[in-house]
Amino acid sequence: MTFDELLAQYEPKVAAAFREAIEAIKSSIVLKTIVERLERGDIAGAVAAVQFEPEAFAALEMSLREAFNAGGVGMVQGLPSLVGPEGLRVLFQFGVRNLEAERLIREQSSTLVTNIMADQRDALRLAFETGLAAGRNPTATALDVIGRVSRVTGRREGGTIGLTTPQVEFIYGAKGARANLLSGEPELMRKYLNLKTRDRRFDRSVLKAIREERPVDTAIVSKIVSRLSDKNLQLRGETIGLEETRTALFSVRDNAIRQQVEAGKITAQEVTKKWKHSCSEHPRMQHVQMATQNAVPLDMPFVAPDGTMLMYPHDPKAPARHRIGCKCRVEYDIDYIAAGLRRYRARTA
């Protein structure tokens, strides 16, 4: 399976696993418990009532592991075989139980889940505090956070569950979309019309309020914010699908090559790698420049103009500015002539 085929299969699968985890968490919430705790001013208790636990993300971790293993197999299947010292063909193989491979995927998945949970606690706290500070009663505040049950689907829609802290601030904060739409100030309300994640079906209502220089109707704002939340949750799922799938695939491709080195089938000196830019619409100029650099040995990092070192695109150790949204590739080149000569000499020695 090619790299593009792996991306096409696993990016949406990882994104779907994230959304399913969020749906399961939302369906387990007891509204009454959260309202009672908010009535007592117990923000921490309300946050704890939303049960974000590692077990909820088991399917997400499994989908990442599947992508990782498939990426390793796909990498070695794309490499031609060599002739060994005894004249037999040497097949490149990927060991799914390789200790380093196991460590890489375990560390990636556990870090992802840990980060989701930590940020979610902050996001929930912010949403509860913002709602109460704005004068909304505990029930309305709780529903704003956990979403309202749809009469059509029977599922909770809208809410902040699963959104990042910046997304919560962006939608529900004191200077967020909801506050702007309720402000009655044309300049602030007009900001909503620039949002890429808005539901355009509400544009006419917002434009009418702008013309009349009045706040958008409260009931309409609730619907607008609900759709904005759902679309931002979808966006977050897609972002996780892109980032985590690519991280898994690039790390396992590197690991698959190193497994061949450890097995003595090739040497690290016979492998070079080249940074390939994606030619995206809004490129990182540093990555464009990296693509013009010469190939580097397997064990050497690529060095960005700002001094950042990356072993491959989406290197987990690299800062977010070099990872988030990056669609660059890395191309490995094995000197098969040198490898063949080395094996021939070993066979005839």
C-alpha positions, 0 to 999 in steps of 0.5 A: 500500500502506497503512502497516499493510500495509507493516508487516505485510509487512516486519516479519516479513520483516526478522525472518526475514532476521536469523534466516536470517543467524544460522542461516548463521553457526551452520552454518559454525562448526567446533566443533573449532577453537573447542574447541582455542582454548578449551583454550589459553585463547585466548578472542579466538581462539574469538570470531574462529572464529565468523565474524560478517562483514558479508556474512552480513547481505546479505539483512537489508540487502536486506529493509530496502532493500525496505521503505524503497523500498516505503514511499516509493512508498506515501507518494507514492501516498497524496497527491492530485495538484495542478494545475501552472502550465500547467494540467497535473496535478502527480504526486507521485513518489518517487525511489528513487535520490535521494541523500538517500534512498540515504544514509538507508537505507545509513546505517541498514543499515550501522549496524545490521550494525555494532552487531550485530557489535560486540555479538556479539563482546562477547556471545561473549566473555562466554559463553566466559568465563562457561562456563570460569569456572563450571568447564565443560570447553572442549567443553561451553562451546563447545556452550553457545555455538554450540548443539547439533545436533538429530537431528531438524532437523540444525541447531544449537539453543540457544546464544548466537549472535545473542543480545545481551550482556544476553540472554547475561547473563540466561540464562548469567550468574552470576545468570542463569537457568541458575545459578538453576536449578542453585542448589537455592535455591527463591527463585532457582529460582522466578525462572525461572517468571516469565520470559515467554520460558520453555518452560512444558512444563518448569514441572512439573520446576522446581516439583518441584525447588522443592518438594524444595529441590534443583537441577533435573536438569542434563540438564533444565536444558540443555534449558530453557536451549536453549529459552530461548535459542531463544525469546530469539533469536526475540524479538530477531529480532522486535525488530529487525523492528519497530524497523528496519522502522519506522525505515526507513518513517518516515525514507522517509516524511519523505524522500518529502515532502522530495523533493516540496519539492525538486522544487518541487511543494509548499513546506515551509511548506505541510506540517505534521506531527502526532504520533499516539500508538499507544494501546499497553498500556504507553504512554510518558507522554511520547509521550502528551503529545506527541500532545496538542501542536499540529502543527509545521512540516515542518522543526521537530522534535517536542519531548518533555517531557524535551527530546528532539527527534525529527523523527518516531517512530523518529528514528535520532538519538533516544536508545533510550528514545524508540525501542525498542518505540515504535509511535507514528505521524506524520501529515503534512498538506499545505495543498492550498488554499494550494498550489493558490492558489500554483500558480494565481497562478503560472499567471495571473501 
